[in-house]
Amino acid sequence: MGAAVFAVLPPERGGMAAGAMTTFRQLGQTLGVAAFGLLFQQHGGAMSEGLNRVLIAAAATGIIGSALACAFVPKPAAAKATGTRPRNLTGSR
């Protein structure tokens, strides 16, 4: 994910992008654990029922996230059409 973020930004914005990416990644992980914990709580049911709710919610979140990524992440051909070239972050030429 970091390589994708840094490939589309100018080098002088790298620090800001790294900070924002790390902040949102940690925030997402924290909120995800809290939300799945709420789903897992037992309300008079078996532990397996809570686990089933968590797994279904995780699958749904992954499917929705994939659909949003396909809809909103620009294709590499779009970058070529604008004349921008992604930077090589691997160090090879």
mmCIF file as gemmi writes it, N, C-alpha and C atoms, coordinates in Angstrom:
data_model
loop_
_atom_site.group_PDB
_atom_site.id
_atom_site.type_symbol
_atom_site.label_atom_id
_atom_site.label_alt_id
_atom_site.label_comp_id
_atom_site.label_asym_id
_atom_site.label_entity_id
_atom_site.label_seq_id
_atom_site.pdbx_PDB_ins_code
_atom_site.Cartn_x
_atom_site.Cartn_y
_atom_site.Cartn_z
_atom_site.occupancy
_atom_site.B_iso_or_equiv
_atom_site.pdbx_formal_charge
_atom_site.auth_seq_id
_atom_site.auth_asym_id
_atom_site.pdbx_PDB_model_num
ATOM 1 N N . MET Axp A 1 ? 0.824 -1.177 0 1 0 ? 1 A 1
ATOM 2 C CA . MET Axp A 1 ? 0 0 0 1 0 ? 1 A 1
ATOM 3 C C . MET Axp A 1 ? 0.872 1.247 0 1 0 ? 1 A 1
ATOM 4 N N . GLY Axp A 2 ? 1.943 1.197 0.757 1 0 ? 2 A 1
ATOM 5 C CA . GLY Axp A 2 ? 2.83 2.353 0.81 1 0 ? 2 A 1
ATOM 6 C C . GLY Axp A 2 ? 3.427 2.687 -0.539 1 0 ? 2 A 1
ATOM 7 N N . ALA Axp A 3 ? 3.822 1.68 -1.298 1 0 ? 3 A 1
ATOM 8 C CA . ALA Axp A 3 ? 4.398 1.926 -2.618 1 0 ? 3 A 1
ATOM 9 C C . ALA Axp A 3 ? 3.386 2.581 -3.545 1 0 ? 3 A 1
ATOM 10 N N . ALA Axp A 4 ? 2.129 2.176 -3.457 1 0 ? 4 A 1
ATOM 11 C CA . ALA Axp A 4 ? 1.093 2.779 -4.293 1 0 ? 4 A 1
ATOM 12 C C . ALA Axp A 4 ? 0.874 4.238 -3.917 1 0 ? 4 A 1
ATOM 13 N N . VAL Axp A 5 ? 0.889 4.536 -2.632 1 0 ? 5 A 1
ATOM 14 C CA . VAL Axp A 5 ? 0.694 5.918 -2.181 1 0 ? 5 A 1
ATOM 15 C C . VAL Axp A 5 ? 1.858 6.783 -2.621 1 0 ? 5 A 1
ATOM 16 N N . PHE Axp A 6 ? 3.084 6.318 -2.405 1 0 ? 6 A 1
ATOM 17 C CA . PHE Axp A 6 ? 4.252 7.137 -2.72 1 0 ? 6 A 1
ATOM 18 C C . PHE Axp A 6 ? 4.501 7.251 -4.211 1 0 ? 6 A 1
ATOM 19 N N . ALA Axp A 7 ? 3.996 6.34 -5.006 1 0 ? 7 A 1
ATOM 20 C CA . ALA Axp A 7 ? 4.215 6.389 -6.45 1 0 ? 7 A 1
ATOM 21 C C . ALA Axp A 7 ? 3.441 7.524 -7.105 1 0 ? 7 A 1
ATOM 22 N N . VAL Axp A 8 ? 2.358 7.956 -6.502 1 0 ? 8 A 1
ATOM 23 C CA . VAL Axp A 8 ? 1.538 8.989 -7.135 1 0 ? 8 A 1
ATOM 24 C C . VAL Axp A 8 ? 1.743 10.369 -6.531 1 0 ? 8 A 1
ATOM 25 N N . LEU Axp A 9 ? 2.578 10.49 -5.517 1 0 ? 9 A 1
ATOM 26 C CA . LEU Axp A 9 ? 2.799 11.775 -4.864 1 0 ? 9 A 1
ATOM 27 C C . LEU Axp A 9 ? 4.167 12.337 -5.205 1 0 ? 9 A 1
ATOM 28 N N . PRO Axp A 10 ? 4.279 13.65 -5.203 1 0 ? 10 A 1
ATOM 29 C CA . PRO Axp A 10 ? 5.609 14.23 -5.364 1 0 ? 10 A 1
ATOM 30 C C . PRO Axp A 10 ? 6.46 13.935 -4.122 1 0 ? 10 A 1
ATOM 31 N N . PRO Axp A 11 ? 7.768 13.841 -4.285 1 0 ? 11 A 1
ATOM 32 C CA . PRO Axp A 11 ? 8.64 13.464 -3.16 1 0 ? 11 A 1
ATOM 33 C C . PRO Axp A 11 ? 8.522 14.385 -1.949 1 0 ? 11 A 1
ATOM 34 N N . GLU Axp A 12 ? 8.236 15.661 -2.139 1 0 ? 12 A 1
ATOM 35 C CA . GLU Axp A 12 ? 8.165 16.575 -1.004 1 0 ? 12 A 1
ATOM 36 C C . GLU Axp A 12 ? 6.939 16.337 -0.119 1 0 ? 12 A 1
ATOM 37 N N . ARG Axp A 13 ? 5.996 15.534 -0.559 1 0 ? 13 A 1
ATOM 38 C CA . ARG Axp A 13 ? 4.81 15.214 0.24 1 0 ? 13 A 1
ATOM 39 C C . ARG Axp A 13 ? 4.902 13.823 0.873 1 0 ? 13 A 1
ATOM 40 N N . GLY Axp A 14 ? 6.037 13.187 0.793 1 0 ? 14 A 1
ATOM 41 C CA . GLY Axp A 14 ? 6.203 11.824 1.298 1 0 ? 14 A 1
ATOM 42 C C . GLY Axp A 14 ? 5.981 11.691 2.794 1 0 ? 14 A 1
ATOM 43 N N . GLY Axp A 15 ? 6.501 12.617 3.579 1 0 ? 15 A 1
ATOM 44 C CA . GLY Axp A 15 ? 6.339 12.55 5.034 1 0 ? 15 A 1
ATOM 45 C C . GLY Axp A 15 ? 4.891 12.7 5.457 1 0 ? 15 A 1
ATOM 46 N N . MET Axp A 16 ? 4.196 13.637 4.811 1 0 ? 16 A 1
ATOM 47 C CA . MET Axp A 16 ? 2.782 13.849 5.122 1 0 ? 16 A 1
ATOM 48 C C . MET Axp A 16 ? 1.964 12.618 4.739 1 0 ? 16 A 1
ATOM 49 N N . ALA Axp A 17 ? 2.277 12.023 3.597 1 0 ? 17 A 1
ATOM 50 C CA . ALA Axp A 17 ? 1.548 10.835 3.155 1 0 ? 17 A 1
ATOM 51 C C . ALA Axp A 17 ? 1.809 9.659 4.086 1 0 ? 17 A 1
ATOM 52 N N . ALA Axp A 18 ? 3.036 9.479 4.524 1 0 ? 18 A 1
ATOM 53 C CA . ALA Axp A 18 ? 3.359 8.375 5.44 1 0 ? 18 A 1
ATOM 54 C C . ALA Axp A 18 ? 2.623 8.537 6.761 1 0 ? 18 A 1
ATOM 55 N N . GLY Axp A 19 ? 2.581 9.758 7.278 1 0 ? 19 A 1
ATOM 56 C CA . GLY Axp A 19 ? 1.877 10.008 8.529 1 0 ? 19 A 1
ATOM 57 C C . GLY Axp A 19 ? 0.382 9.758 8.408 1 0 ? 19 A 1
ATOM 58 N N . ALA Axp A 20 ? -0.215 10.241 7.327 1 0 ? 20 A 1
ATOM 59 C CA . ALA Axp A 20 ? -1.657 10.036 7.124 1 0 ? 20 A 1
ATOM 60 C C . ALA Axp A 20 ? -1.973 8.561 6.925 1 0 ? 20 A 1
ATOM 61 N N . MET Axp A 21 ? -1.15 7.864 6.151 1 0 ? 21 A 1
ATOM 62 C CA . MET Axp A 21 ? -1.395 6.447 5.897 1 0 ? 21 A 1
ATOM 63 C C . MET Axp A 21 ? -1.296 5.634 7.191 1 0 ? 21 A 1
ATOM 64 N N . THR Axp A 22 ? -0.298 5.915 8.01 1 0 ? 22 A 1
ATOM 65 C CA . THR Axp A 22 ? -0.135 5.199 9.267 1 0 ? 22 A 1
ATOM 66 C C . THR Axp A 22 ? -1.279 5.501 10.234 1 0 ? 22 A 1
ATOM 67 N N . THR Axp A 23 ? -1.688 6.746 10.289 1 0 ? 23 A 1
ATOM 68 C CA . THR Axp A 23 ? -2.784 7.134 11.179 1 0 ? 23 A 1
ATOM 69 C C . THR Axp A 23 ? -4.068 6.408 10.805 1 0 ? 23 A 1
ATOM 70 N N . PHE Axp A 24 ? -4.42 6.425 9.527 1 0 ? 24 A 1
ATOM 71 C CA . PHE Axp A 24 ? -5.669 5.791 9.11 1 0 ? 24 A 1
ATOM 72 C C . PHE Axp A 24 ? -5.604 4.269 9.2 1 0 ? 24 A 1
ATOM 73 N N . ARG Axp A 25 ? -4.428 3.69 8.989 1 0 ? 25 A 1
ATOM 74 C CA . ARG Axp A 25 ? -4.299 2.236 9.139 1 0 ? 25 A 1
ATOM 75 C C . ARG Axp A 25 ? -4.527 1.834 10.597 1 0 ? 25 A 1
ATOM 76 N N . GLN Axp A 26 ? -3.908 2.554 11.533 1 0 ? 26 A 1
ATOM 77 C CA . GLN Axp A 26 ? -4.075 2.226 12.953 1 0 ? 26 A 1
ATOM 78 C C . GLN Axp A 26 ? -5.5 2.501 13.421 1 0 ? 26 A 1
ATOM 79 N N . LEU Axp A 27 ? -6.097 3.569 12.943 1 0 ? 27 A 1
ATOM 80 C CA . LEU Axp A 27 ? -7.478 3.875 13.296 1 0 ? 27 A 1
ATOM 81 C C . LEU Axp A 27 ? -8.417 2.792 12.777 1 0 ? 27 A 1
ATOM 82 N N . GLY Axp A 28 ? -8.193 2.337 11.563 1 0 ? 28 A 1
ATOM 83 C CA . GLY Axp A 28 ? -9.021 1.268 11.001 1 0 ? 28 A 1
ATOM 84 C C . GLY Axp A 28 ? -8.88 -0.035 11.77 1 0 ? 28 A 1
ATOM 85 N N . GLN Axp A 29 ? -7.666 -0.369 12.155 1 0 ? 29 A 1
ATOM 86 C CA . GLN Axp A 29 ? -7.454 -1.595 12.925 1 0 ? 29 A 1
ATOM 87 C C . GLN Axp A 29 ? -8.133 -1.504 14.287 1 0 ? 29 A 1
ATOM 88 N N . THR Axp A 30 ? -8.021 -0.366 14.94 1 0 ? 30 A 1
ATOM 89 C CA . THR Axp A 30 ? -8.625 -0.198 16.259 1 0 ? 30 A 1
ATOM 90 C C . THR Axp A 30 ? -10.144 -0.272 16.188 1 0 ? 30 A 1
ATOM 91 N N . LEU Axp A 31 ? -10.732 0.439 15.243 1 0 ? 31 A 1
ATOM 92 C CA . LEU Axp A 31 ? -12.188 0.414 15.097 1 0 ? 31 A 1
ATOM 93 C C . LEU Axp A 31 ? -12.687 -0.958 14.642 1 0 ? 31 A 1
ATOM 94 N N . GLY Axp A 32 ? -11.893 -1.631 13.817 1 0 ? 32 A 1
ATOM 95 C CA . GLY Axp A 32 ? -12.276 -2.97 13.375 1 0 ? 32 A 1
ATOM 96 C C . GLY Axp A 32 ? -12.309 -3.965 14.518 1 0 ? 32 A 1
ATOM 97 N N . VAL Axp A 33 ? -11.305 -3.928 15.372 1 0 ? 33 A 1
ATOM 98 C CA . VAL Axp A 33 ? -11.283 -4.826 16.53 1 0 ? 33 A 1
ATOM 99 C C . VAL Axp A 33 ? -12.457 -4.528 17.455 1 0 ? 33 A 1
ATOM 100 N N . ALA Axp A 34 ? -12.755 -3.243 17.655 1 0 ? 34 A 1
ATOM 101 C CA . ALA Axp A 34 ? -13.882 -2.877 18.525 1 0 ? 34 A 1
ATOM 102 C C . ALA Axp A 34 ? -15.213 -3.339 17.921 1 0 ? 34 A 1
ATOM 103 N N . ALA Axp A 35 ? -15.388 -3.131 16.625 1 0 ? 35 A 1
ATOM 104 C CA . ALA Axp A 35 ? -16.649 -3.521 15.985 1 0 ? 35 A 1
ATOM 105 C C . ALA Axp A 35 ? -16.815 -5.041 15.988 1 0 ? 35 A 1
ATOM 106 N N . PHE Axp A 36 ? -15.753 -5.77 15.665 1 0 ? 36 A 1
ATOM 107 C CA . PHE Axp A 36 ? -15.855 -7.232 15.66 1 0 ? 36 A 1
ATOM 108 C C . PHE Axp A 36 ? -16.03 -7.764 17.08 1 0 ? 36 A 1
ATOM 109 N N . GLY Axp A 37 ? -15.452 -7.074 18.062 1 0 ? 37 A 1
ATOM 110 C CA . GLY Axp A 37 ? -15.657 -7.468 19.459 1 0 ? 37 A 1
ATOM 111 C C . GLY Axp A 37 ? -17.108 -7.335 19.876 1 0 ? 37 A 1
ATOM 112 N N . LEU Axp A 38 ? -17.746 -6.259 19.415 1 0 ? 38 A 1
ATOM 113 C CA . LEU Axp A 38 ? -19.176 -6.09 19.7 1 0 ? 38 A 1
ATOM 114 C C . LEU Axp A 38 ? -20.009 -7.198 19.06 1 0 ? 38 A 1
ATOM 115 N N . LEU Axp A 39 ? -19.644 -7.569 17.843 1 0 ? 39 A 1
ATOM 116 C CA . LEU Axp A 39 ? -20.382 -8.639 17.165 1 0 ? 39 A 1
ATOM 117 C C . LEU Axp A 39 ? -20.176 -9.987 17.853 1 0 ? 39 A 1
ATOM 118 N N . PHE Axp A 40 ? -18.992 -10.171 18.44 1 0 ? 40 A 1
ATOM 119 C CA . PHE Axp A 40 ? -18.657 -11.456 19.033 1 0 ? 40 A 1
ATOM 120 C C . PHE Axp A 40 ? -19.294 -11.66 20.401 1 0 ? 40 A 1
ATOM 121 N N . GLN Axp A 41 ? -19.655 -10.546 21.057 1 0 ? 41 A 1
ATOM 122 C CA . GLN Axp A 41 ? -20.212 -10.672 22.398 1 0 ? 41 A 1
ATOM 123 C C . GLN Axp A 41 ? -21.388 -11.639 22.403 1 0 ? 41 A 1
ATOM 124 N N . GLN Axp A 42 ? -21.413 -12.435 23.439 1 0 ? 42 A 1
ATOM 125 C CA . GLN Axp A 42 ? -22.483 -13.423 23.554 1 0 ? 42 A 1
ATOM 126 C C . GLN Axp A 42 ? -23.708 -12.78 24.188 1 0 ? 42 A 1
ATOM 127 N N . HIS Axp A 43 ? -24.827 -12.914 23.52 1 0 ? 43 A 1
ATOM 128 C CA . HIS Axp A 43 ? -26.109 -12.439 24.054 1 0 ? 43 A 1
ATOM 129 C C . HIS Axp A 43 ? -26.986 -13.653 24.31 1 0 ? 43 A 1
ATOM 130 N N . GLY Axp A 44 ? -26.528 -14.518 25.201 1 0 ? 44 A 1
ATOM 131 C CA . GLY Axp A 44 ? -27.283 -15.708 25.525 1 0 ? 44 A 1
ATOM 132 C C . GLY Axp A 44 ? -27.094 -16.845 24.533 1 0 ? 44 A 1
ATOM 133 N N . GLY Axp A 45 ? -26.235 -16.656 23.523 1 0 ? 45 A 1
ATOM 134 C CA . GLY Axp A 45 ? -26.013 -17.693 22.521 1 0 ? 45 A 1
ATOM 135 C C . GLY Axp A 45 ? -24.675 -18.375 22.715 1 0 ? 45 A 1
ATOM 136 N N . ALA Axp A 46 ? -24.4 -19.307 21.86 1 0 ? 46 A 1
ATOM 137 C CA . ALA Axp A 46 ? -23.133 -20.03 21.918 1 0 ? 46 A 1
ATOM 138 C C . ALA Axp A 46 ? -22.01 -19.17 21.344 1 0 ? 46 A 1
ATOM 139 N N . MET Axp A 47 ? -20.778 -19.51 21.707 1 0 ? 47 A 1
ATOM 140 C CA . MET Axp A 47 ? -19.624 -18.78 21.205 1 0 ? 47 A 1
ATOM 141 C C . MET Axp A 47 ? -19.529 -18.884 19.682 1 0 ? 47 A 1
ATOM 142 N N . SER Axp A 48 ? -19.934 -20.02 19.141 1 0 ? 48 A 1
ATOM 143 C CA . SER Axp A 48 ? -19.854 -20.201 17.692 1 0 ? 48 A 1
ATOM 144 C C . SER Axp A 48 ? -20.783 -19.244 16.945 1 0 ? 48 A 1
ATOM 145 N N . GLU Axp A 49 ? -21.892 -18.846 17.562 1 0 ? 49 A 1
ATOM 146 C CA . GLU Axp A 49 ? -22.784 -17.877 16.92 1 0 ? 49 A 1
ATOM 147 C C . GLU Axp A 49 ? -22.103 -16.517 16.794 1 0 ? 49 A 1
ATOM 148 N N . GLY Axp A 50 ? -21.394 -16.114 17.835 1 0 ? 50 A 1
ATOM 149 C CA . GLY Axp A 50 ? -20.658 -14.854 17.788 1 0 ? 50 A 1
ATOM 150 C C . GLY Axp A 50 ? -19.552 -14.892 16.752 1 0 ? 50 A 1
ATOM 151 N N . LEU Axp A 51 ? -18.858 -16.017 16.671 1 0 ? 51 A 1
ATOM 152 C CA . LEU Axp A 51 ? -17.794 -16.157 15.681 1 0 ? 51 A 1
ATOM 153 C C . LEU Axp A 51 ? -18.365 -16.13 14.269 1 0 ? 51 A 1
ATOM 154 N N . ASN Axp A 52 ? -19.52 -16.754 14.067 1 0 ? 52 A 1
ATOM 155 C CA . ASN Axp A 52 ? -20.165 -16.71 12.752 1 0 ? 52 A 1
ATOM 156 C C . ASN Axp A 52 ? -20.512 -15.281 12.357 1 0 ? 52 A 1
ATOM 157 N N . ARG Axp A 53 ? -21.018 -14.491 13.3 1 0 ? 53 A 1
ATOM 158 C CA . ARG Axp A 53 ? -21.338 -13.089 13.008 1 0 ? 53 A 1
ATOM 159 C C . ARG Axp A 53 ? -20.078 -12.315 12.613 1 0 ? 53 A 1
ATOM 160 N N . VAL Axp A 54 ? -18.986 -12.561 13.326 1 0 ? 54 A 1
ATOM 161 C CA . VAL Axp A 54 ? -17.733 -11.87 13.017 1 0 ? 54 A 1
ATOM 162 C C . VAL Axp A 54 ? -17.23 -12.255 11.628 1 0 ? 54 A 1
ATOM 163 N N . LEU Axp A 55 ? -17.261 -13.526 11.304 1 0 ? 55 A 1
ATOM 164 C CA . LEU Axp A 55 ? -16.759 -13.975 10.004 1 0 ? 55 A 1
ATOM 165 C C . LEU Axp A 55 ? -17.617 -13.455 8.852 1 0 ? 55 A 1
ATOM 166 N N . ILE Axp A 56 ? -18.916 -13.428 9.036 1 0 ? 56 A 1
ATOM 167 C CA . ILE Axp A 56 ? -19.805 -12.893 7.996 1 0 ? 56 A 1
ATOM 168 C C . ILE Axp A 56 ? -19.556 -11.398 7.808 1 0 ? 56 A 1
ATOM 169 N N . ALA Axp A 57 ? -19.418 -10.674 8.909 1 0 ? 57 A 1
ATOM 170 C CA . ALA Axp A 57 ? -19.147 -9.237 8.812 1 0 ? 57 A 1
ATOM 171 C C . ALA Axp A 57 ? -17.792 -8.974 8.153 1 0 ? 57 A 1
ATOM 172 N N . ALA Axp A 58 ? -16.777 -9.781 8.476 1 0 ? 58 A 1
ATOM 173 C CA . ALA Axp A 58 ? -15.453 -9.613 7.87 1 0 ? 58 A 1
ATOM 174 C C . ALA Axp A 58 ? -15.504 -9.888 6.372 1 0 ? 58 A 1
ATOM 175 N N . ALA Axp A 59 ? -16.232 -10.921 5.973 1 0 ? 59 A 1
ATOM 176 C CA . ALA Axp A 59 ? -16.369 -11.229 4.541 1 0 ? 59 A 1
ATOM 177 C C . ALA Axp A 59 ? -17.098 -10.103 3.816 1 0 ? 59 A 1
ATOM 178 N N . ALA Axp A 60 ? -18.166 -9.61 4.41 1 0 ? 60 A 1
ATOM 179 C CA . ALA Axp A 60 ? -18.923 -8.516 3.79 1 0 ? 60 A 1
ATOM 180 C C . ALA Axp A 60 ? -18.065 -7.258 3.672 1 0 ? 60 A 1
ATOM 181 N N . THR Axp A 61 ? -17.28 -6.973 4.7 1 0 ? 61 A 1
ATOM 182 C CA . THR Axp A 61 ? -16.4 -5.804 4.67 1 0 ? 61 A 1
ATOM 183 C C . THR Axp A 61 ? -15.358 -5.946 3.564 1 0 ? 61 A 1
ATOM 184 N N . GLY Axp A 62 ? -14.806 -7.138 3.409 1 0 ? 62 A 1
ATOM 185 C CA . GLY Axp A 62 ? -13.825 -7.371 2.348 1 0 ? 62 A 1
ATOM 186 C C . GLY Axp A 62 ? -14.423 -7.228 0.96 1 0 ? 62 A 1
ATOM 187 N N . ILE Axp A 63 ? -15.628 -7.734 0.776 1 0 ? 63 A 1
ATOM 188 C CA . ILE Axp A 63 ? -16.29 -7.632 -0.53 1 0 ? 63 A 1
ATOM 189 C C . ILE Axp A 63 ? -16.616 -6.179 -0.85 1 0 ? 63 A 1
ATOM 190 N N . ILE Axp A 64 ? -17.138 -5.456 0.119 1 0 ? 64 A 1
ATOM 191 C CA . ILE Axp A 64 ? -17.467 -4.042 -0.099 1 0 ? 64 A 1
ATOM 192 C C . ILE Axp A 64 ? -16.198 -3.226 -0.355 1 0 ? 64 A 1
ATOM 193 N N . GLY Axp A 65 ? -15.145 -3.507 0.411 1 0 ? 65 A 1
ATOM 194 C CA . GLY Axp A 65 ? -13.88 -2.802 0.194 1 0 ? 65 A 1
ATOM 195 C C . GLY Axp A 65 ? -13.29 -3.073 -1.184 1 0 ? 65 A 1
ATOM 196 N N . SER Axp A 66 ? -13.384 -4.307 -1.651 1 0 ? 66 A 1
ATOM 197 C CA . SER Axp A 66 ? -12.89 -4.642 -2.986 1 0 ? 66 A 1
ATOM 198 C C . SER Axp A 66 ? -13.685 -3.931 -4.065 1 0 ? 66 A 1
ATOM 199 N N . ALA Axp A 67 ? -15.005 -3.881 -3.894 1 0 ? 67 A 1
ATOM 200 C CA . ALA Axp A 67 ? -15.85 -3.189 -4.873 1 0 ? 67 A 1
ATOM 201 C C . ALA Axp A 67 ? -15.535 -1.702 -4.912 1 0 ? 67 A 1
ATOM 202 N N . LEU Axp A 68 ? -15.336 -1.091 -3.735 1 0 ? 68 A 1
ATOM 203 C CA . LEU Axp A 68 ? -14.994 0.332 -3.694 1 0 ? 68 A 1
ATOM 204 C C . LEU Axp A 68 ? -13.626 0.595 -4.316 1 0 ? 68 A 1
ATOM 205 N N . ALA Axp A 69 ? -12.672 -0.296 -4.075 1 0 ? 69 A 1
ATOM 206 C CA . ALA Axp A 69 ? -11.342 -0.129 -4.67 1 0 ? 69 A 1
ATOM 207 C C . ALA Axp A 69 ? -11.41 -0.223 -6.188 1 0 ? 69 A 1
ATOM 208 N N . CYS Axp A 70 ? -12.183 -1.177 -6.698 1 0 ? 70 A 1
ATOM 209 C CA . CYS Axp A 70 ? -12.329 -1.304 -8.152 1 0 ? 70 A 1
ATOM 210 C C . CYS Axp A 70 ? -13.006 -0.077 -8.75 1 0 ? 70 A 1
ATOM 211 N N . ALA Axp A 71 ? -13.925 0.524 -8.009 1 0 ? 71 A 1
ATOM 212 C CA . ALA Axp A 71 ? -14.674 1.667 -8.525 1 0 ? 71 A 1
ATOM 213 C C . ALA Axp A 71 ? -13.872 2.964 -8.47 1 0 ? 71 A 1
ATOM 214 N N . PHE Axp A 72 ? -13.044 3.142 -7.437 1 0 ? 72 A 1
ATOM 215 C CA . PHE Axp A 72 ? -12.429 4.445 -7.228 1 0 ? 72 A 1
ATOM 216 C C . PHE Axp A 72 ? -10.929 4.515 -7.452 1 0 ? 72 A 1
ATOM 217 N N . VAL Axp A 73 ? -10.223 3.396 -7.497 1 0 ? 73 A 1
ATOM 218 C CA . VAL Axp A 73 ? -8.779 3.435 -7.726 1 0 ? 73 A 1
ATOM 219 C C . VAL Axp A 73 ? -8.539 3.559 -9.222 1 0 ? 73 A 1
ATOM 220 N N . PRO Axp A 74 ? -7.794 4.583 -9.646 1 0 ? 74 A 1
ATOM 221 C CA . PRO Axp A 74 ? -7.574 4.76 -11.089 1 0 ? 74 A 1
ATOM 222 C C . PRO Axp A 74 ? -6.734 3.634 -11.671 1 0 ? 74 A 1
ATOM 223 N N . LYS Axp A 75 ? -7.018 3.319 -12.882 1 0 ? 75 A 1
ATOM 224 C CA . LYS Axp A 75 ? -6.289 2.278 -13.603 1 0 ? 75 A 1
ATOM 225 C C . LYS Axp A 75 ? -4.941 2.835 -14.075 1 0 ? 75 A 1
ATOM 226 N N . PRO Axp A 76 ? -3.93 1.984 -14.266 1 0 ? 76 A 1
ATOM 227 C CA . PRO Axp A 76 ? -2.624 2.474 -14.743 1 0 ? 76 A 1
ATOM 228 C C . PRO Axp A 76 ? -2.714 3.181 -16.089 1 0 ? 76 A 1
ATOM 229 N N . ALA Axp A 77 ? -3.643 2.791 -16.943 1 0 ? 77 A 1
ATOM 230 C CA . ALA Axp A 77 ? -3.784 3.448 -18.247 1 0 ? 77 A 1
ATOM 231 C C . ALA Axp A 77 ? -4.178 4.908 -18.077 1 0 ? 77 A 1
ATOM 232 N N . ALA Axp A 78 ? -4.921 5.234 -17.037 1 0 ? 78 A 1
ATOM 233 C CA . ALA Axp A 78 ? -5.318 6.617 -16.788 1 0 ? 78 A 1
ATOM 234 C C . ALA Axp A 78 ? -4.099 7.468 -16.463 1 0 ? 78 A 1
ATOM 235 N N . ALA Axp A 79 ? -3.138 6.913 -15.757 1 0 ? 79 A 1
ATOM 236 C CA . ALA Axp A 79 ? -1.913 7.645 -15.437 1 0 ? 79 A 1
ATOM 237 C C . ALA Axp A 79 ? -1.102 7.904 -16.704 1 0 ? 79 A 1
ATOM 238 N N . LYS Axp A 80 ? -1.07 6.948 -17.612 1 0 ? 80 A 1
ATOM 239 C CA . LYS Axp A 80 ? -0.345 7.139 -18.869 1 0 ? 80 A 1
ATOM 240 C C . LYS Axp A 80 ? -1.006 8.205 -19.727 1 0 ? 80 A 1
ATOM 241 N N . ALA Axp A 81 ? -2.326 8.261 -19.696 1 0 ? 81 A 1
ATOM 242 C CA . ALA Axp A 81 ? -3.044 9.243 -20.503 1 0 ? 81 A 1
ATOM 243 C C . ALA Axp A 81 ? -2.773 10.668 -20.014 1 0 ? 81 A 1
ATOM 244 N N . THR Axp A 82 ? -2.53 10.831 -18.727 1 0 ? 82 A 1
ATOM 245 C CA . THR Axp A 82 ? -2.266 12.171 -18.192 1 0 ? 82 A 1
ATOM 246 C C . THR Axp A 82 ? -0.804 12.567 -18.324 1 0 ? 82 A 1
ATOM 247 N N . GLY Axp A 83 ? 0.034 11.651 -18.725 1 0 ? 83 A 1
ATOM 248 C CA . GLY Axp A 83 ? 1.442 11.96 -18.913 1 0 ? 83 A 1
ATOM 249 C C . GLY Axp A 83 ? 2.278 11.792 -17.663 1 0 ? 83 A 1
ATOM 250 N N . THR Axp A 84 ? 1.69 11.333 -16.572 1 0 ? 84 A 1
ATOM 251 C CA . THR Axp A 84 ? 2.469 11.107 -15.363 1 0 ? 84 A 1
ATOM 252 C C . THR Axp A 84 ? 3.052 9.706 -15.391 1 0 ? 84 A 1
ATOM 253 N N . ARG Axp A 85 ? 4.196 9.581 -14.788 1 0 ? 85 A 1
ATOM 254 C CA . ARG Axp A 85 ? 4.868 8.284 -14.762 1 0 ? 85 A 1
ATOM 255 C C . ARG Axp A 85 ? 5.131 7.918 -13.315 1 0 ? 85 A 1
ATOM 256 N N . PRO Axp A 86 ? 4.686 6.727 -12.874 1 0 ? 86 A 1
ATOM 257 C CA . PRO Axp A 86 ? 4.959 6.339 -11.488 1 0 ? 86 A 1
ATOM 258 C C . PRO Axp A 86 ? 6.455 6.183 -11.234 1 0 ? 86 A 1
ATOM 259 N N . ARG Axp A 87 ? 6.867 6.551 -10.04 1 0 ? 87 A 1
ATOM 260 C CA . ARG Axp A 87 ? 8.271 6.414 -9.682 1 0 ? 87 A 1
ATOM 261 C C . ARG Axp A 87 ? 8.6 4.954 -9.401 1 0 ? 87 A 1
ATOM 262 N N . ASN Axp A 88 ? 9.839 4.589 -9.666 1 0 ? 88 A 1
ATOM 263 C CA . ASN Axp A 88 ? 10.327 3.25 -9.376 1 0 ? 88 A 1
ATOM 264 C C . ASN Axp A 88 ? 10.828 3.235 -7.939 1 0 ? 88 A 1
ATOM 265 N N . LEU Axp A 89 ? 10.137 2.49 -7.067 1 0 ? 89 A 1
ATOM 266 C CA . LEU Axp A 89 ? 10.502 2.477 -5.656 1 0 ? 89 A 1
ATOM 267 C C . LEU Axp A 89 ? 11.365 1.287 -5.269 1 0 ? 89 A 1
ATOM 268 N N . THR Axp A 90 ? 11.662 0.388 -6.211 1 0 ? 90 A 1
ATOM 269 C CA . THR Axp A 90 ? 12.422 -0.793 -5.883 1 0 ? 90 A 1
ATOM 270 C C . THR Axp A 90 ? 13.924 -0.581 -5.97 1 0 ? 90 A 1
ATOM 271 N N . GLY Axp A 91 ? 14.361 0.504 -6.554 1 0 ? 91 A 1
ATOM 272 C CA . GLY Axp A 91 ? 15.781 0.766 -6.683 1 0 ? 91 A 1
ATOM 273 C C . GLY Axp A 91 ? 16.38 0.224 -7.962 1 0 ? 91 A 1
ATOM 274 N N . SER Axp A 92 ? 15.663 -0.644 -8.695 1 0 ? 92 A 1
ATOM 275 C CA . SER Axp A 92 ? 16.183 -1.163 -9.945 1 0 ? 92 A 1
ATOM 276 C C . SER Axp A 92 ? 15.806 -0.214 -11.071 1 0 ? 92 A 1
ATOM 277 N N . ARG Axp A 93 ? 16.508 -0.307 -12.162 1 0 ? 93 A 1
ATOM 278 C CA . ARG Axp A 93 ? 16.246 0.583 -13.294 1 0 ? 93 A 1
ATOM 279 C C . ARG Axp A 93 ? 15.424 -0.068 -14.305 1 0 ? 93 A 1
